Amino acid sequence: MLKNQKGAALLQVLLVTVVLAGMATMLLRASLSRATTARQTRRTVSAQLLVNACMAEVNAIWSAKTPQAFANDMSQCIMYCKAGTVDGACAESSKVTSHTCRSVALDEIAQGYTVTVTATMSGSPNSSGQCSLNYEINDNKSSSSVEL
C-alpha cells in the first residue's frame, strides 16, 4: 500500500476532516430549515389571527345594521352607505367598499413593525347572490401584501 507513513497519516486526517465537515453541513442545514419552517408557520398563524380579528370587525359593522339596510348593501356589494339611500339604492359617492381594520403593532418581531388588514368588497353579486370579500394584509416594512 502506502510506504510513506506521513502521507498515510495526512490522508487519514484529510478523510476525517471531510467526513466531519459533511456532518457539520448536514446538521447546519437541518437546524436552519427548522428555524425557517418555524418562522413561516409563525407568520402564517399570525396572519390568520389578524384576518380573523378583521372578520370580527366587519361582522360587527354588519350586525349593527337593520335587516333592510343589510339586504340593500349586499345587493350592491358595498360595506355600507355613508349617506341615506333613495329607494334602497346608495349614491355612487356614498358607497364604501372597503374597511381598514385596526393596525396591530408587533413589537416582539421588530420595533415599529405594524400590520394592517383591509377588507374589500368587489364586483357585483354572482348568480347565487353572493358578493366577493377579500382580506389583504399590509405591513409597513415591505410593500408586499397578501390577498386571502
N, C-alpha and C positions, 0 to 999 in steps of 0.2 A: 504494500500500500504506500503510504506516505513515509518517506525516510527522514524527513525533516521534522523533528519534534516541535519546534517553534511554529512552523507552518500549520501543523495539525492542531495545535492549541489555539492559534489565531482563527482558524476555520471554525472550530467549536465555539469560540466566543462570538464570532460573527453570526453563526446559525442561531445561537441562544438569543442574541440581540434582535435578530429578525423576528423570531417567534414572540419575544416579549413585546416588540413594537406592534406586531399584528394584533396581539391580545389587547394591548392598551387602546389601539384604534377601535377595535370592536366594542370594548367597554364604553369608550367615549361616545361612539355613535349611538349605542343603546341608551345611555343616560341623556343625551341631547334630544333624541326622538321622544323620550318620555316627557321631558320638560316642554317640548314643543306641543305635544299632544295635550298635555295638561293645560297649557296656556290657551290653546284653541278651544278646548272644552269649557274653560272658564269664561272666555269671550262669548261663546255660543249661549251658555246658560245666562250670563248677564244680559245679553241682547234679548233673549226670550222673556226674561223678567221685566225688562223695560217695556217691551211691546205689550205684555200683559197689563202692566200698570196703565199704559196709554189706552188700552181697550177698556179698562175700567172707567177712565175719564170720559171717553166717548159714550159709553153706556150711561154714565151719569147725566150727560148732556141730553141724551135721547129720552131717558126716563123722566126728565123734568117737563117734557112736552105733553100737550094734550094728545089724545089719540088722533084727532083730526089733523093737528099740526104735524105729527109724526108721519101720517099717511101722505100728506101733501109734500113734505120734504123728501120722502122716499120715492114718490112718483117722479120727482125732478132730480133725484140723485144728488142732493145737497145735504150738508151737515145741518144748517139752519138758515133761516132768513132773518137778516138784520132788521128789516122794517116789516110792517104788516103786509099781508097778502091780499090780493084782489081776486075774489072768486077762487081761492086756493092756489093761485099762481104767484110766485115771487118775482119781483122785478129783477132783471139781469144784474143791475148794480148792487142789489141787496143780497145776492146769493153768496153763501160762504161754503166752499167745498173742502176746505182743509182745516185741521185743528192741530196746533203745535202743543204737544204735552209738555209738562214741566221738565226743565233741564235738570239733569242729575249730575252732581259733581262726584267723580270717582277719585278721591284723594289717595286711596291706597295704591292705585296704579301709578299715578304721576300727579304732581302738583298742578292744579289748574286744568285738569282734563275733564271736560264736560261732554255729556251726550244728550242729544235732543231727539225725540221721536215725533214724527209728523204723520198724522192720519189724513189721507186724502181720498175723497170720493171722486170717481171719474166716470165719464161716459153717461149713457142713458140706461134705463132698466133693460135687462135681457129678456128673452122670451118668457122666462118664468117670473118676471117682475122683480128681479134682484139687481142691486147695484154693486159695482166693484169698489172695494175698500182696500187701499194699500197702506201699509205701515212702513215708513222709511226711517232709518237710523242714521243720524249725522253726528260726527264728533268734531271738536274744534282743533284737533291735532292734524287731521288729514282732510282732504277734500272729497274722499270717497264716501259713498253711502251704500247701504244695503237695503234692498227692497224685499220685503217679506210678503 
